[in-house]
Amino acid sequence: MFKGHGLIPALSLIPTLSLPVGSQAFTRAAIDPSVVLAWSTNLPAKFSAGGAIGYASISDGAGRLAQRTHAMSIGHPLPAGFSGYAEVYNVSPAARAASATWLFNGGVTHALGRNAAFDVELGRWFLPSTTCWFVSMGIAVRTGTLRHLLPSPR
């Protein structure tokens, strides 16, 4: 992680592995690696901007698919400890034999202490064959917060 300063944004490289766990109806059959380069910076008037460029090797029934993602967002603090954001997101290709998919969403987030946050968002997928709206919510927890749940090395 690079903290950034001035006109240079903060940068993070985020590698992940999606592991096949559970019922075949709800998981993939192989390990799916991905990597994301994320950036963020503070703007005037308490606004912030961020984005990400990612690459994933996704498995499906026909083999592997190289999937690229691009995202950009803008945020601003709101009253009572909330923050609002708007985001545009691109997945290319969305699936085998499919074109790029665009997503626009916005929402609010609220910190739950130093290491967790709750968010609610409303968005719209723009697919070649249809357009759909969605609402989602979730809780994000920094992994270091859960370290006490893991067995200690001997």
Phi and psi in radians as a Rosetta constraint file:
Dihedral C 1 N 2 CA 2 C 2 CIRCULARHARMONIC -1.984 0.35
Dihedral N 2 CA 2 C 2 N 3 CIRCULARHARMONIC 2.148 0.35
Dihedral C 2 N 3 CA 3 C 3 CIRCULARHARMONIC -1.257 0.35
Dihedral N 3 CA 3 C 3 N 4 CIRCULARHARMONIC -0.430 0.35
Dihedral C 3 N 4 CA 4 C 4 CIRCULARHARMONIC 1.233 0.35
Dihedral N 4 CA 4 C 4 N 5 CIRCULARHARMONIC 2.841 0.35
Dihedral C 4 N 5 CA 5 C 5 CIRCULARHARMONIC -2.928 0.35
Dihedral N 5 CA 5 C 5 N 6 CIRCULARHARMONIC 2.647 0.35
Dihedral C 5 N 6 CA 6 C 6 CIRCULARHARMONIC 1.077 0.35
Dihedral N 6 CA 6 C 6 N 7 CIRCULARHARMONIC -2.240 0.35
Dihedral C 6 N 7 CA 7 C 7 CIRCULARHARMONIC -1.445 0.35
Dihedral N 7 CA 7 C 7 N 8 CIRCULARHARMONIC -0.115 0.35
Dihedral C 7 N 8 CA 8 C 8 CIRCULARHARMONIC -1.572 0.35
Dihedral N 8 CA 8 C 8 N 9 CIRCULARHARMONIC 2.121 0.35
Dihedral C 8 N 9 CA 9 C 9 CIRCULARHARMONIC -1.307 0.35
Dihedral N 9 CA 9 C 9 N 10 CIRCULARHARMONIC 2.793 0.35
Dihedral C 9 N 10 CA 10 C 10 CIRCULARHARMONIC -1.251 0.35
Dihedral N 10 CA 10 C 10 N 11 CIRCULARHARMONIC 2.487 0.35
Dihedral C 10 N 11 CA 11 C 11 CIRCULARHARMONIC -2.229 0.35
Dihedral N 11 CA 11 C 11 N 12 CIRCULARHARMONIC 2.522 0.35
Dihedral C 11 N 12 CA 12 C 12 CIRCULARHARMONIC -2.427 0.35
Dihedral N 12 CA 12 C 12 N 13 CIRCULARHARMONIC 2.430 0.35
Dihedral C 12 N 13 CA 13 C 13 CIRCULARHARMONIC -1.849 0.35
Dihedral N 13 CA 13 C 13 N 14 CIRCULARHARMONIC 2.132 0.35
Dihedral C 13 N 14 CA 14 C 14 CIRCULARHARMONIC -2.119 0.35
Dihedral N 14 CA 14 C 14 N 15 CIRCULARHARMONIC 1.721 0.35
Dihedral C 14 N 15 CA 15 C 15 CIRCULARHARMONIC -1.508 0.35
Dihedral N 15 CA 15 C 15 N 16 CIRCULARHARMONIC 2.529 0.35
Dihedral C 15 N 16 CA 16 C 16 CIRCULARHARMONIC -2.463 0.35
Dihedral N 16 CA 16 C 16 N 17 CIRCULARHARMONIC 2.768 0.35
Dihedral C 16 N 17 CA 17 C 17 CIRCULARHARMONIC -2.291 0.35
Dihedral N 17 CA 17 C 17 N 18 CIRCULARHARMONIC 2.194 0.35
Dihedral C 17 N 18 CA 18 C 18 CIRCULARHARMONIC -1.665 0.35
Dihedral N 18 CA 18 C 18 N 19 CIRCULARHARMONIC 2.095 0.35
Dihedral C 18 N 19 CA 19 C 19 CIRCULARHARMONIC -1.761 0.35
Dihedral N 19 CA 19 C 19 N 20 CIRCULARHARMONIC 2.466 0.35
Dihedral C 19 N 20 CA 20 C 20 CIRCULARHARMONIC -1.308 0.35
Dihedral N 20 CA 20 C 20 N 21 CIRCULARHARMONIC 1.899 0.35
Dihedral C 20 N 21 CA 21 C 21 CIRCULARHARMONIC -2.351 0.35
Dihedral N 21 CA 21 C 21 N 22 CIRCULARHARMONIC 2.350 0.35
Dihedral C 21 N 22 CA 22 C 22 CIRCULARHARMONIC 1.678 0.35
Dihedral N 22 CA 22 C 22 N 23 CIRCULARHARMONIC -2.849 0.35
Dihedral C 22 N 23 CA 23 C 23 CIRCULARHARMONIC -1.115 0.35
Dihedral N 23 CA 23 C 23 N 24 CIRCULARHARMONIC 2.492 0.35
Dihedral C 23 N 24 CA 24 C 24 CIRCULARHARMONIC -1.083 0.35
Dihedral N 24 CA 24 C 24 N 25 CIRCULARHARMONIC -0.395 0.35
Dihedral C 24 N 25 CA 25 C 25 CIRCULARHARMONIC -1.222 0.35
Dihedral N 25 CA 25 C 25 N 26 CIRCULARHARMONIC -0.321 0.35
Dihedral C 25 N 26 CA 26 C 26 CIRCULARHARMONIC -2.133 0.35
Dihedral N 26 CA 26 C 26 N 27 CIRCULARHARMONIC 0.092 0.35
Dihedral C 26 N 27 CA 27 C 27 CIRCULARHARMONIC -2.457 0.35
Dihedral N 27 CA 27 C 27 N 28 CIRCULARHARMONIC 2.957 0.35
Dihedral C 27 N 28 CA 28 C 28 CIRCULARHARMONIC -1.586 0.35
Dihedral N 28 CA 28 C 28 N 29 CIRCULARHARMONIC 2.936 0.35
Dihedral C 28 N 29 CA 29 C 29 CIRCULARHARMONIC -1.614 0.35
Dihedral N 29 CA 29 C 29 N 30 CIRCULARHARMONIC -0.068 0.35
Dihedral C 29 N 30 CA 30 C 30 CIRCULARHARMONIC -2.456 0.35
Dihedral N 30 CA 30 C 30 N 31 CIRCULARHARMONIC 2.927 0.35
Dihedral C 30 N 31 CA 31 C 31 CIRCULARHARMONIC -1.314 0.35
Dihedral N 31 CA 31 C 31 N 32 CIRCULARHARMONIC 2.296 0.35
Dihedral C 31 N 32 CA 32 C 32 CIRCULARHARMONIC -2.004 0.35
Dihedral N 32 CA 32 C 32 N 33 CIRCULARHARMONIC 1.848 0.35
Dihedral C 32 N 33 CA 33 C 33 CIRCULARHARMONIC -1.463 0.35
Dihedral N 33 CA 33 C 33 N 34 CIRCULARHARMONIC 2.655 0.35
Dihedral C 33 N 34 CA 34 C 34 CIRCULARHARMONIC -2.655 0.35
Dihedral N 34 CA 34 C 34 N 35 CIRCULARHARMONIC 2.819 0.35
Dihedral C 34 N 35 CA 35 C 35 CIRCULARHARMONIC -2.514 0.35
Dihedral N 35 CA 35 C 35 N 36 CIRCULARHARMONIC 2.461 0.35
Dihedral C 35 N 36 CA 36 C 36 CIRCULARHARMONIC -2.285 0.35
Dihedral N 36 CA 36 C 36 N 37 CIRCULARHARMONIC 2.350 0.35
Dihedral C 36 N 37 CA 37 C 37 CIRCULARHARMONIC -1.798 0.35
Dihedral N 37 CA 37 C 37 N 38 CIRCULARHARMONIC 1.961 0.35
Dihedral C 37 N 38 CA 38 C 38 CIRCULARHARMONIC -1.897 0.35
Dihedral N 38 CA 38 C 38 N 39 CIRCULARHARMONIC 2.566 0.35
Dihedral C 38 N 39 CA 39 C 39 CIRCULARHARMONIC -2.375 0.35
Dihedral N 39 CA 39 C 39 N 40 CIRCULARHARMONIC 2.713 0.35
Dihedral C 39 N 40 CA 40 C 40 CIRCULARHARMONIC -2.694 0.35
Dihedral N 40 CA 40 C 40 N 41 CIRCULARHARMONIC 2.670 0.35
Dihedral C 40 N 41 CA 41 C 41 CIRCULARHARMONIC -2.678 0.35
Dihedral N 41 CA 41 C 41 N 42 CIRCULARHARMONIC 2.698 0.35
Dihedral C 41 N 42 CA 42 C 42 CIRCULARHARMONIC -1.567 0.35
Dihedral N 42 CA 42 C 42 N 43 CIRCULARHARMONIC 2.485 0.35
Dihedral C 42 N 43 CA 43 C 43 CIRCULARHARMONIC -2.038 0.35
Dihedral N 43 CA 43 C 43 N 44 CIRCULARHARMONIC 2.956 0.35
Dihedral C 43 N 44 CA 44 C 44 CIRCULARHARMONIC -1.064 0.35
Dihedral N 44 CA 44 C 44 N 45 CIRCULARHARMONIC 2.821 0.35
Dihedral C 44 N 45 CA 45 C 45 CIRCULARHARMONIC 1.047 0.35
Dihedral N 45 CA 45 C 45 N 46 CIRCULARHARMONIC 0.592 0.35
Dihedral C 45 N 46 CA 46 C 46 CIRCULARHARMONIC 1.137 0.35
Dihedral N 46 CA 46 C 46 N 47 CIRCULARHARMONIC 0.265 0.35
Dihedral C 46 N 47 CA 47 C 47 CIRCULARHARMONIC -1.420 0.35
Dihedral N 47 CA 47 C 47 N 48 CIRCULARHARMONIC 2.753 0.35
Dihedral C 47 N 48 CA 48 C 48 CIRCULARHARMONIC -2.361 0.35
Dihedral N 48 CA 48 C 48 N 49 CIRCULARHARMONIC 2.715 0.35
Dihedral C 48 N 49 CA 49 C 49 CIRCULARHARMONIC -2.311 0.35
Dihedral N 49 CA 49 C 49 N 50 CIRCULARHARMONIC 2.632 0.35
Dihedral C 49 N 50 CA 50 C 50 CIRCULARHARMONIC -2.726 0.35
Dihedral N 50 CA 50 C 50 N 51 CIRCULARHARMONIC 2.953 0.35
Dihedral C 50 N 51 CA 51 C 51 CIRCULARHARMONIC -2.945 0.35
Dihedral N 51 CA 51 C 51 N 52 CIRCULARHARMONIC 3.099 0.35
Dihedral C 51 N 52 CA 52 C 52 CIRCULARHARMONIC -2.707 0.35
Dihedral N 52 CA 52 C 52 N 53 CIRCULARHARMONIC 2.584 0.35
Dihedral C 52 N 53 CA 53 C 53 CIRCULARHARMONIC -2.211 0.35
Dihedral N 53 CA 53 C 53 N 54 CIRCULARHARMONIC 2.205 0.35
Dihedral C 53 N 54 CA 54 C 54 CIRCULARHARMONIC -2.340 0.35
Dihedral N 54 CA 54 C 54 N 55 CIRCULARHARMONIC 2.808 0.35
Dihedral C 54 N 55 CA 55 C 55 CIRCULARHARMONIC -2.416 0.35
Dihedral N 55 CA 55 C 55 N 56 CIRCULARHARMONIC 2.365 0.35
Dihedral C 55 N 56 CA 56 C 56 CIRCULARHARMONIC -2.373 0.35
Dihedral N 56 CA 56 C 56 N 57 CIRCULARHARMONIC 2.552 0.35
Dihedral C 56 N 57 CA 57 C 57 CIRCULARHARMONIC -1.845 0.35
Dihedral N 57 CA 57 C 57 N 58 CIRCULARHARMONIC 1.771 0.35
Dihedral C 57 N 58 CA 58 C 58 CIRCULARHARMONIC -1.717 0.35
Dihedral N 58 CA 58 C 58 N 59 CIRCULARHARMONIC 2.359 0.35
Dihedral C 58 N 59 CA 59 C 59 CIRCULARHARMONIC -1.684 0.35
Dihedral N 59 CA 59 C 59 N 60 CIRCULARHARMONIC 2.520 0.35
Dihedral C 59 N 60 CA 60 C 60 CIRCULARHARMONIC -2.515 0.35
Dihedral N 60 CA 60 C 60 N 61 CIRCULARHARMONIC -3.038 0.35
Dihedral C 60 N 61 CA 61 C 61 CIRCULARHARMONIC -1.076 0.35
Dihedral N 61 CA 61 C 61 N 62 CIRCULARHARMONIC -0.364 0.35
Dihedral C 61 N 62 CA 62 C 62 CIRCULARHARMONIC -1.754 0.35
Dihedral N 62 CA 62 C 62 N 63 CIRCULARHARMONIC 0.011 0.35
Dihedral C 62 N 63 CA 63 C 63 CIRCULARHARMONIC 2.257 0.35
Dihedral N 63 CA 63 C 63 N 64 CIRCULARHARMONIC -2.394 0.35
Dihedral C 63 N 64 CA 64 C 64 CIRCULARHARMONIC -1.963 0.35
Dihedral N 64 CA 64 C 64 N 65 CIRCULARHARMONIC 2.611 0.35
Dihedral C 64 N 65 CA 65 C 65 CIRCULARHARMONIC -2.290 0.35
Dihedral N 65 CA 65 C 65 N 66 CIRCULARHARMONIC 2.249 0.35
Dihedral C 65 N 66 CA 66 C 66 CIRCULARHARMONIC -1.465 0.35
Dihedral N 66 CA 66 C 66 N 67 CIRCULARHARMONIC 2.116 0.35
Dihedral C 66 N 67 CA 67 C 67 CIRCULARHARMONIC -2.132 0.35
Dihedral N 67 CA 67 C 67 N 68 CIRCULARHARMONIC 2.281 0.35
Dihedral C 67 N 68 CA 68 C 68 CIRCULARHARMONIC -1.922 0.35
Dihedral N 68 CA 68 C 68 N 69 CIRCULARHARMONIC 2.537 0.35
Dihedral C 68 N 69 CA 69 C 69 CIRCULARHARMONIC -2.288 0.35
Dihedral N 69 CA 69 C 69 N 70 CIRCULARHARMONIC 2.578 0.35
Dihedral C 69 N 70 CA 70 C 70 CIRCULARHARMONIC -2.426 0.35
Dihedral N 70 CA 70 C 70 N 71 CIRCULARHARMONIC 2.381 0.35
Dihedral C 70 N 71 CA 71 C 71 CIRCULARHARMONIC -2.496 0.35
Dihedral N 71 CA 71 C 71 N 72 CIRCULARHARMONIC 2.608 0.35
Dihedral C 71 N 72 CA 72 C 72 CIRCULARHARMONIC -2.548 0.35
Dihedral N 72 CA 72 C 72 N 73 CIRCULARHARMONIC 2.396 0.35
Dihedral C 72 N 73 CA 73 C 73 CIRCULARHARMONIC -2.450 0.35
Dihedral N 73 CA 73 C 73 N 74 CIRCULARHARMONIC 2.812 0.35
Dihedral C 73 N 74 CA 74 C 74 CIRCULARHARMONIC -2.341 0.35
Dihedral N 74 CA 74 C 74 N 75 CIRCULARHARMONIC 2.460 0.35
Dihedral C 74 N 75 CA 75 C 75 CIRCULARHARMONIC -2.377 0.35
Dihedral N 75 CA 75 C 75 N 76 CIRCULARHARMONIC 2.862 0.35
Dihedral C 75 N 76 CA 76 C 76 CIRCULARHARMONIC -2.730 0.35
Dihedral N 76 CA 76 C 76 N 77 CIRCULARHARMONIC 2.449 0.35
Dihedral C 76 N 77 CA 77 C 77 CIRCULARHARMONIC -1.157 0.35
Dihedral N 77 CA 77 C 77 N 78 CIRCULARHARMONIC 2.568 0.35
Dihedral C 77 N 78 CA 78 C 78 CIRCULARHARMONIC -2.110 0.35
Dihedral N 78 CA 78 C 78 N 79 CIRCULARHARMONIC 2.960 0.35
Dihedral C 78 N 79 CA 79 C 79 CIRCULARHARMONIC -1.088 0.35
Dihedral N 79 CA 79 C 79 N 80 CIRCULARHARMONIC 2.830 0.35
Dihedral C 79 N 80 CA 80 C 80 CIRCULARHARMONIC 1.097 0.35
Dihedral N 80 CA 80 C 80 N 81 CIRCULARHARMONIC 0.495 0.35
Dihedral C 80 N 81 CA 81 C 81 CIRCULARHARMONIC 1.429 0.35
Dihedral N 81 CA 81 C 81 N 82 CIRCULARHARMONIC 0.117 0.35
Dihedral C 81 N 82 CA 82 C 82 CIRCULARHARMONIC -1.555 0.35
Dihedral N 82 CA 82 C 82 N 83 CIRCULARHARMONIC 2.804 0.35
Dihedral C 82 N 83 CA 83 C 83 CIRCULARHARMONIC -2.316 0.35
Dihedral N 83 CA 83 C 83 N 84 CIRCULARHARMONIC 2.502 0.35
Dihedral C 83 N 84 CA 84 C 84 CIRCULARHARMONIC -1.890 0.35
Dihedral N 84 CA 84 C 84 N 85 CIRCULARHARMONIC 2.686 0.35
Dihedral C 84 N 85 CA 85 C 85 CIRCULARHARMONIC -2.619 0.35
Dihedral N 85 CA 85 C 85 N 86 CIRCULARHARMONIC 2.740 0.35
Dihedral C 85 N 86 CA 86 C 86 CIRCULARHARMONIC -2.315 0.35
Dihedral N 86 CA 86 C 86 N 87 CIRCULARHARMONIC 2.509 0.35
Dihedral C 86 N 87 CA 87 C 87 CIRCULARHARMONIC -2.513 0.35
Dihedral N 87 CA 87 C 87 N 88 CIRCULARHARMONIC 2.546 0.35
Dihedral C 87 N 88 CA 88 C 88 CIRCULARHARMONIC -2.103 0.35
Dihedral N 88 CA 88 C 88 N 89 CIRCULARHARMONIC 2.416 0.35
Dihedral C 88 N 89 CA 89 C 89 CIRCULARHARMONIC -2.438 0.35
Dihedral N 89 CA 89 C 89 N 90 CIRCULARHARMONIC 2.430 0.35
Dihedral C 89 N 90 CA 90 C 90 CIRCULARHARMONIC -2.236 0.35
Dihedral N 90 CA 90 C 90 N 91 CIRCULARHARMONIC 2.329 0.35
Dihedral C 90 N 91 CA 91 C 91 CIRCULARHARMONIC -2.106 0.35
Dihedral N 91 CA 91 C 91 N 92 CIRCULARHARMONIC 2.188 0.35
Dihedral C 91 N 92 CA 92 C 92 CIRCULARHARMONIC -2.463 0.35
Dihedral N 92 CA 92 C 92 N 93 CIRCULARHARMONIC 2.103 0.35
Dihedral C 92 N 93 CA 93 C 93 CIRCULARHARMONIC -1.331 0.35
Dihedral N 93 CA 93 C 93 N 94 CIRCULARHARMONIC 2.742 0.35
Dihedral C 93 N 94 CA 94 C 94 CIRCULARHARMONIC -1.237 0.35
Dihedral N 94 CA 94 C 94 N 95 CIRCULARHARMONIC -0.573 0.35
Dihedral C 94 N 95 CA 95 C 95 CIRCULARHARMONIC -2.798 0.35
Dihedral N 95 CA 95 C 95 N 96 CIRCULARHARMONIC 2.990 0.35
Dihedral C 95 N 96 CA 96 C 96 CIRCULARHARMONIC -1.004 0.35
Dihedral N 96 CA 96 C 96 N 97 CIRCULARHARMONIC 2.378 0.35
Dihedral C 96 N 97 CA 97 C 97 CIRCULARHARMONIC 1.051 0.35
Dihedral N 97 CA 97 C 97 N 98 CIRCULARHARMONIC 0.481 0.35
Dihedral C 97 N 98 CA 98 C 98 CIRCULARHARMONIC -2.160 0.35
Dihedral N 98 CA 98 C 98 N 99 CIRCULARHARMONIC 2.724 0.35
Dihedral C 98 N 99 CA 99 C 99 CIRCULARHARMONIC -1.533 0.35
Dihedral N 99 CA 99 C 99 N 100 CIRCULARHARMONIC -3.042 0.35
Dihedral C 99 N 100 CA 100 C 100 CIRCULARHARMONIC -1.142 0.35
Dihedral N 100 CA 100 C 100 N 101 CIRCULARHARMONIC 2.617 0.35
Dihedral C 100 N 101 CA 101 C 101 CIRCULARHARMONIC -2.082 0.35
Dihedral N 101 CA 101 C 101 N 102 CIRCULARHARMONIC 2.390 0.35
Dihedral C 101 N 102 CA 102 C 102 CIRCULARHARMONIC -1.921 0.35
Dihedral N 102 CA 102 C 102 N 103 CIRCULARHARMONIC 2.529 0.35
Dihedral C 102 N 103 CA 103 C 103 CIRCULARHARMONIC -2.361 0.35
Dihedral N 103 CA 103 C 103 N 104 CIRCULARHARMONIC 2.338 0.35
Dihedral C 103 N 104 CA 104 C 104 CIRCULARHARMONIC -2.115 0.35
Dihedral N 104 CA 104 C 104 N 105 CIRCULARHARMONIC 2.293 0.35
Dihedral C 104 N 105 CA 105 C 105 CIRCULARHARMONIC -2.610 0.35
Dihedral N 105 CA 105 C 105 N 106 CIRCULARHARMONIC 2.871 0.35
Dihedral C 105 N 106 CA 106 C 106 CIRCULARHARMONIC -2.662 0.35
Dihedral N 106 CA 106 C 106 N 107 CIRCULARHARMONIC 2.753 0.35
Dihedral C 106 N 107 CA 107 C 107 CIRCULARHARMONIC -3.020 0.35
Dihedral N 107 CA 107 C 107 N 108 CIRCULARHARMONIC -2.942 0.35
Dihedral C 107 N 108 CA 108 C 108 CIRCULARHARMONIC -2.231 0.35
Dihedral N 108 CA 108 C 108 N 109 CIRCULARHARMONIC 2.626 0.35
Dihedral C 108 N 109 CA 109 C 109 CIRCULARHARMONIC -2.353 0.35
Dihedral N 109 CA 109 C 109 N 110 CIRCULARHARMONIC 2.667 0.35
Dihedral C 109 N 110 CA 110 C 110 CIRCULARHARMONIC -2.452 0.35
Dihedral N 110 CA 110 C 110 N 111 CIRCULARHARMONIC 2.266 0.35
Dihedral C 110 N 111 CA 111 C 111 CIRCULARHARMONIC -1.187 0.35
Dihedral N 111 CA 111 C 111 N 112 CIRCULARHARMONIC 2.461 0.35
Dihedral C 111 N 112 CA 112 C 112 CIRCULARHARMONIC -2.028 0.35
Dihedral N 112 CA 112 C 112 N 113 CIRCULARHARMONIC 1.392 0.35
Dihedral C 112 N 113 CA 113 C 113 CIRCULARHARMONIC 1.405 0.35
Dihedral N 113 CA 113 C 113 N 114 CIRCULARHARMONIC -2.799 0.35
Dihedral C 113 N 114 CA 114 C 114 CIRCULARHARMONIC -1.473 0.35
Dihedral N 114 CA 114 C 114 N 115 CIRCULARHARMONIC -0.363 0.35
Dihedral C 114 N 115 CA 115 C 115 CIRCULARHARMONIC -2.120 0.35
Dihedral N 115 CA 115 C 115 N 116 CIRCULARHARMONIC 0.272 0.35
Dihedral C 115 N 116 CA 116 C 116 CIRCULARHARMONIC -2.619 0.35
Dihedral N 116 CA 116 C 116 N 117 CIRCULARHARMONIC 2.771 0.35
Dihedral C 116 N 117 CA 117 C 117 CIRCULARHARMONIC -2.616 0.35
Dihedral N 117 CA 117 C 117 N 118 CIRCULARHARMONIC 2.610 0.35
Dihedral C 117 N 118 CA 118 C 118 CIRCULARHARMONIC -1.966 0.35
Dihedral N 118 CA 118 C 118 N 119 CIRCULARHARMONIC 2.416 0.35
Dihedral C 118 N 119 CA 119 C 119 CIRCULARHARMONIC -2.455 0.35
Dihedral N 119 CA 119 C 119 N 120 CIRCULARHARMONIC 2.692 0.35
Dihedral C 119 N 120 CA 120 C 120 CIRCULARHARMONIC -2.322 0.35
Dihedral N 120 CA 120 C 120 N 121 CIRCULARHARMONIC 2.358 0.35
Dihedral C 120 N 121 CA 121 C 121 CIRCULARHARMONIC -2.453 0.35
Dihedral N 121 CA 121 C 121 N 122 CIRCULARHARMONIC 2.732 0.35
Dihedral C 121 N 122 CA 122 C 122 CIRCULARHARMONIC -2.193 0.35
Dihedral N 122 CA 122 C 122 N 123 CIRCULARHARMONIC 2.325 0.35
Dihedral C 122 N 123 CA 123 C 123 CIRCULARHARMONIC -2.626 0.35
Dihedral N 123 CA 123 C 123 N 124 CIRCULARHARMONIC 3.113 0.35
Dihedral C 123 N 124 CA 124 C 124 CIRCULARHARMONIC -2.475 0.35
Dihedral N 124 CA 124 C 124 N 125 CIRCULARHARMONIC 2.181 0.35
Dihedral C 124 N 125 CA 125 C 125 CIRCULARHARMONIC -1.508 0.35
Dihedral N 125 CA 125 C 125 N 126 CIRCULARHARMONIC 2.405 0.35
Dihedral C 125 N 126 CA 126 C 126 CIRCULARHARMONIC -1.994 0.35
Dihedral N 126 CA 126 C 126 N 127 CIRCULARHARMONIC 1.769 0.35
Dihedral C 126 N 127 CA 127 C 127 CIRCULARHARMONIC -1.839 0.35
Dihedral N 127 CA 127 C 127 N 128 CIRCULARHARMONIC 2.721 0.35
Dihedral C 127 N 128 CA 128 C 128 CIRCULARHARMONIC -1.013 0.35
Dihedral N 128 CA 128 C 128 N 129 CIRCULARHARMONIC -0.617 0.35
Dihedral C 128 N 129 CA 129 C 129 CIRCULARHARMONIC -1.690 0.35
Dihedral N 129 CA 129 C 129 N 130 CIRCULARHARMONIC -0.343 0.35
Dihedral C 129 N 130 CA 130 C 130 CIRCULARHARMONIC -2.811 0.35
Dihedral N 130 CA 130 C 130 N 131 CIRCULARHARMONIC 2.980 0.35
Dihedral C 130 N 131 CA 131 C 131 CIRCULARHARMONIC -2.243 0.35
Dihedral N 131 CA 131 C 131 N 132 CIRCULARHARMONIC 2.406 0.35
Dihedral C 131 N 132 CA 132 C 132 CIRCULARHARMONIC -2.418 0.35
Dihedral N 132 CA 132 C 132 N 133 CIRCULARHARMONIC 2.586 0.35
Dihedral C 132 N 133 CA 133 C 133 CIRCULARHARMONIC -1.670 0.35
Dihedral N 133 CA 133 C 133 N 134 CIRCULARHARMONIC 2.681 0.35
Dihedral C 133 N 134 CA 134 C 134 CIRCULARHARMONIC -2.565 0.35
Dihedral N 134 CA 134 C 134 N 135 CIRCULARHARMONIC 2.727 0.35
Dihedral C 134 N 135 CA 135 C 135 CIRCULARHARMONIC -2.217 0.35
Dihedral N 135 CA 135 C 135 N 136 CIRCULARHARMONIC 2.354 0.35
Dihedral C 135 N 136 CA 136 C 136 CIRCULARHARMONIC -2.476 0.35
Dihedral N 136 CA 136 C 136 N 137 CIRCULARHARMONIC 2.797 0.35
Dihedral C 136 N 137 CA 137 C 137 CIRCULARHARMONIC -2.613 0.35
Dihedral N 137 CA 137 C 137 N 138 CIRCULARHARMONIC 2.740 0.35
Dihedral C 137 N 138 CA 138 C 138 CIRCULARHARMONIC -2.922 0.35
Dihedral N 138 CA 138 C 138 N 139 CIRCULARHARMONIC 3.027 0.35
Dihedral C 138 N 139 CA 139 C 139 CIRCULARHARMONIC -2.187 0.35
Dihedral N 139 CA 139 C 139 N 140 CIRCULARHARMONIC 2.250 0.35
Dihedral C 139 N 140 CA 140 C 140 CIRCULARHARMONIC -1.895 0.35
Dihedral N 140 CA 140 C 140 N 141 CIRCULARHARMONIC 2.353 0.35
Dihedral C 140 N 141 CA 141 C 141 CIRCULARHARMONIC -2.232 0.35
Dihedral N 141 CA 141 C 141 N 142 CIRCULARHARMONIC 2.291 0.35
Dihedral C 141 N 142 CA 142 C 142 CIRCULARHARMONIC -1.146 0.35
Dihedral N 142 CA 142 C 142 N 143 CIRCULARHARMONIC 2.398 0.35
Dihedral C 142 N 143 CA 143 C 143 CIRCULARHARMONIC -1.077 0.35
Dihedral N 143 CA 143 C 143 N 144 CIRCULARHARMONIC -0.575 0.35
Dihedral C 143 N 144 CA 144 C 144 CIRCULARHARMONIC -1.054 0.35
Dihedral N 144 CA 144 C 144 N 145 CIRCULARHARMONIC -0.470 0.35
Dihedral C 144 N 145 CA 145 C 145 CIRCULARHARMONIC -1.131 0.35
Dihedral N 145 CA 145 C 145 N 146 CIRCULARHARMONIC -0.555 0.35
Dihedral C 145 N 146 CA 146 C 146 CIRCULARHARMONIC -1.613 0.35
Dihedral N 146 CA 146 C 146 N 147 CIRCULARHARMONIC 0.041 0.35
Dihedral C 146 N 147 CA 147 C 147 CIRCULARHARMONIC -0.976 0.35
Dihedral N 147 CA 147 C 147 N 148 CIRCULARHARMONIC -0.585 0.35
Dihedral C 147 N 148 CA 148 C 148 CIRCULARHARMONIC -1.162 0.35
Dihedral N 148 CA 148 C 148 N 149 CIRCULARHARMONIC -0.283 0.35
Dihedral C 148 N 149 CA 149 C 149 CIRCULARHARMONIC -1.418 0.35
Dihedral N 149 CA 149 C 149 N 150 CIRCULARHARMONIC -0.287 0.35
Dihedral C 149 N 150 CA 150 C 150 CIRCULARHARMONIC -1.521 0.35
Dihedral N 150 CA 150 C 150 N 151 CIRCULARHARMONIC 2.579 0.35
Dihedral C 150 N 151 CA 151 C 151 CIRCULARHARMONIC -1.145 0.35
Dihedral N 151 CA 151 C 151 N 152 CIRCULARHARMONIC 2.504 0.35
Dihedral C 151 N 152 CA 152 C 152 CIRCULARHARMONIC -1.359 0.35
Dihedral N 152 CA 152 C 152 N 153 CIRCULARHARMONIC 2.514 0.35
Dihedral C 152 N 153 CA 153 C 153 CIRCULARHARMONIC -1.164 0.35
Dihedral N 153 CA 153 C 153 N 154 CIRCULARHARMONIC 2.546 0.35
